[in-house]
Amino acid sequence: MSRIFSNYVEKAKRILDQNWTGSYTKPAPSLYPHQWNWDSGFIAIGRSHYDTNRAILEIETLFDAQWQNGMVPQIVFNPDALGNYFPEPDFWQTDRSSKAPPGKLTSGITMPPVHALAVEKVYLNARRPRTVLPFLERIYPKLLALHSYLYRERDPNDEGLAYICHPWESGIDNSPTWDTPSNGFQWTGLPYRHTNGKIWSMA
């Protein structure tokens, strides 16, 4: 590994460690204080190269908020960090669903399933792979439930292609790709307040 590349790796590790909460990694210290589905999957892959235990905890913390129907939510909210992001739990009202995980604050949508890949990388990159086996035993039924949910509820025509029901589920929610499809909707009578802007300068 070249010295320049090695320096970037060390900087990346420092950022992940600075954003570590004790059970998951914040994507950004101020702007994104909660746990994001996709982010945690890729963060676990990164951590798998140097910190197996945190990579495992990252994934397990996310799946602790798995819905009873198998869905893994797009966001797991930190109750101690509410107030600076929109939409928060009061908007989603997921507690009204019988399938929502009790005691957890989550969004009501999901994201692309990168978690099985992340789990595989945690195992393959571990210095002592045998120590990861108990984690594999715990997480396998949860991964199976997630993929079963996608086949059952997101592939109605049995095409082998799961659909998303909201642009945010794509993981590229701010992409201009959505501009043209969104133009087909009439956005009237929907008051909103964008709370993220007030902390962008701190992110």
Phi and psi in degrees as a GROMACS rama.xvg file:
@    title "Ramachandran Plot"
@    xaxis  label "Phi"
@    yaxis  label "Psi"
@TYPE xy
-68.5345  157.775  SER-2
-61.9576  -40.3743  ARG-3
-62.5889  -46.6189  ILE-4
-64.3929  -39.9402  PHE-5
-61.1598  -38.2032  SER-6
-63.6303  -40.1501  ASN-7
-65.1208  -39.3427  TYR-8
-61.5452  -45.1031  VAL-9
-65.2359  -38.0076  GLU-10
-64.3951  -41.5323  LYS-11
-62.8671  -41.9292  ALA-12
-63.5604  -40.1367  LYS-13
-63.2653  -41.0641  ARG-14
-63.1433  -45.3614  ILE-15
-60.6406  -42.745  LEU-16
-70.0136  -34.3704  ASP-17
-66.9281  -30.3576  GLN-18
-93.2621  4.39036  ASN-19
-73.1348  131.432  TRP-20
-98.9867  -9.85213  THR-21
113.515  -19.2749  GLY-22
-142.408  -17.1258  SER-23
-156.626  172.612  TYR-24
-110.707  125.106  THR-25
-71.3913  132.57  LYS-26
-61.3859  -32.0428  PRO-27
-150.274  140.973  ALA-28
-61.6913  -33.844  PRO-29
-112.641  -47.6468  SER-30
-69.0582  -37.2563  LEU-31
-127.719  79.5674  TYR-32
-84.2945  -4.86459  PRO-33
-99.5926  -177.454  HIS-34
-96.3436  124.87  GLN-35
-104.577  135.136  TRP-36
-51.5722  -64.3288  ASN-37
-60.8604  -45.4013  TRP-38
-57.6409  -44.0018  ASP-39
-64.5888  -35.3929  SER-40
-61.4893  -48.5747  GLY-41
-72.7739  -34.2691  PHE-42
-62.6854  -40.8518  ILE-43
-62.0122  -37.55  ALA-44
-62.7118  -44.8024  ILE-45
-62.2665  -46.584  GLY-46
-65.9617  -26.3925  ARG-47
-59.9552  -19.7243  SER-48
-80.6035  -15.5047  HIS-49
-146.501  -11.289  TYR-50
-148.813  84.6826  ASP-51
-60.1131  -41.8707  THR-52
-63.2592  -42.5163  ASN-53
-71.3499  -33.2826  ARG-54
-62.3925  -42.5407  ALA-55
-65.0309  -45.9966  ILE-56
-64.8618  -35.6051  LEU-57
-56.7941  -47.6024  GLU-58
-70.5107  -44.0561  ILE-59
-67.4312  -34.9495  GLU-60
-63.0767  -41.468  THR-61
-62.6666  -46.165  LEU-62
-75.1015  -12.2299  PHE-63
-64.0427  -20.3649  ASP-64
-102.335  15.6804  ALA-65
-63.5826  137.458  GLN-66
-74.3125  161.018  TRP-67
-65.0687  -22.4051  GLN-68
-87.4963  1.50498  ASN-69
102.898  -15.233  GLY-70
-64.4366  137.673  MET-71
-104.182  119.852  VAL-72
-69.1183  155.061  PRO-73
-63.0817  -39.5491  GLN-74
-132.732  136.929  ILE-75
-111.352  115.597  VAL-76
-80.919  140.729  PHE-77
-88.4992  113.991  ASN-78
-58.3805  -25.2681  PRO-79
-85.7673  -0.646401  ASP-80
-125.56  25.1227  ALA-81
-80.188  150.643  LEU-82
118.045  -15.7729  GLY-83
-118.678  13.7175  ASN-84
-137.786  150.296  TYR-85
-136.564  138.294  PHE-86
-87.9483  143.916  PRO-87
-105.063  -175.661  GLU-88
-54.6632  -33.4011  PRO-89
-65.4696  -24.2041  ASP-90
-79.1951  -45.9324  PHE-91
-70.1459  -38.5076  TRP-92
53.0358  40.0705  GLN-93
-69.5555  -15.138  THR-94
-65.5882  -12.7748  ASP-95
-80.0737  -12.0608  ARG-96
-91.1777  134.115  SER-97
-70.2843  -13.695  SER-98
-92.9263  -10.6622  LYS-99
-69.9277  149.145  ALA-100
-71.7597  128.88  PRO-101
-64.5316  138.593  PRO-102
79.4405  4.5231  GLY-103
-118.549  143.613  LYS-104
-104.467  115.746  LEU-105
-136.922  165.998  THR-106
-77.0979  177.516  SER-107
-110.213  14.8756  GLY-108
-128.331  173.091  ILE-109
-121.287  -166.817  THR-110
-144.058  171.417  MET-111
-57.3783  141.321  PRO-112
-80.5828  85.5186  PRO-113
-94.521  3.18618  VAL-114
-72.3268  -36.7418  HIS-115
-63.312  -39.4309  ALA-116
-62.6505  -42.7745  LEU-117
-62.0859  -43.3949  ALA-118
-62.2085  -42.8477  VAL-119
-59.8891  -43.2375  GLU-120
-66.2445  -36.7852  LYS-121
-59.4108  -42.6003  VAL-122
-69.2941  -48.9944  TYR-123
-67.682  -31.1414  LEU-124
-92.8761  -4.488  ASN-125
-68.2893  140.486  ALA-126
-68.5326  -31.9568  ARG-127
-126.98  84.0537  ARG-128
-55.104  -32.1275  PRO-129
-62.3308  -29.5827  ARG-130
-71.2007  -14.2559  THR-131
-87.9995  -14.1141  VAL-132
-57.3068  -42.1157  LEU-133
-59.3541  -37.0921  PRO-134
-63.0947  -43.0914  PHE-135
-60.8771  -39.1842  LEU-136
-66.0857  -36.9028  GLU-137
-73.0787  -40.3348  ARG-138
-85.2688  -23.7314  ILE-139
-56.2904  -50.3949  TYR-140
-62.767  -28.2053  PRO-141
-73.5553  -38.86  LYS-142
-64.0543  -41.5172  LEU-143
-61.632  -41.8763  LEU-144
-63.8561  -38.9351  ALA-145
-63.1126  -48.947  LEU-146
-69.5643  -31.977  HIS-147
-64.676  -39.7582  SER-148
-59.3857  -45.5139  TYR-149
-64.3389  -42.1157  LEU-150
-67.239  -39.9312  TYR-151
-76.4651  -43.7202  ARG-152
-110.594  -10.2592  GLU-153
-120.407  8.32897  ARG-154
-135.536  65.0313  ASP-155
-62.9536  -25.5653  PRO-156
-97.9328  8.83169  ASN-157
53.8251  49.1688  ASP-158
-98.67  -5.87193  GLU-159
77.4937  15.5165  GLY-160
-131.588  109.169  LEU-161
-76.2701  142.689  ALA-162
-102.425  160.035  TYR-163
-105.643  147.97  ILE-164
-108.078  4.16346  CYS-165
-156.983  140.843  HIS-166
-53.8741  -32.6564  PRO-167
-64.9835  -21.9378  TRP-168
-70.6612  -14.9975  GLU-169
-75.9923  -22.4411  SER-170
86.1494  -8.41312  GLY-171
-125.176  51.4227  ILE-172
-67.3668  -23.3254  ASP-173
-94.302  10.7435  ASN-174
-72.5099  140.093  SER-175
-64.953  -8.82186  PRO-176
-54.8382  -29.7973  THR-177
-84.5262  -8.68649  TRP-178
-61.0753  -48.1861  ASP-179
-64.9545  -49.5369  THR-180
-60.1058  -36.3823  PRO-181
-68.3421  -24.8509  SER-182
-65.0473  -15.8639  ASN-183
-80.0025  -4.02765  GLY-184
-106.04  149.352  PHE-185
-96.5174  110.577  GLN-186
-97.4581  86.6969  TRP-187
-130.529  147.612  THR-188
66.6861  28.3114  GLY-189
-120.435  81.6786  LEU-190
-68.0292  141.941  PRO-191
-151.72  161.868  TYR-192
-130.836  120.754  ARG-193
-85.1199  100.322  HIS-194
-82.3671  -18.3819  THR-195
-63.2919  -34.7716  ASN-196
-56.9968  -31.9371  GLY-197
-71.8921  -13.0501  LYS-198
-119.545  7.40293  ILE-199
-57.9507  -40.1352  TRP-200
-66.0536  -19.5402  SER-201
-94.2228  -13.3397  MET-202
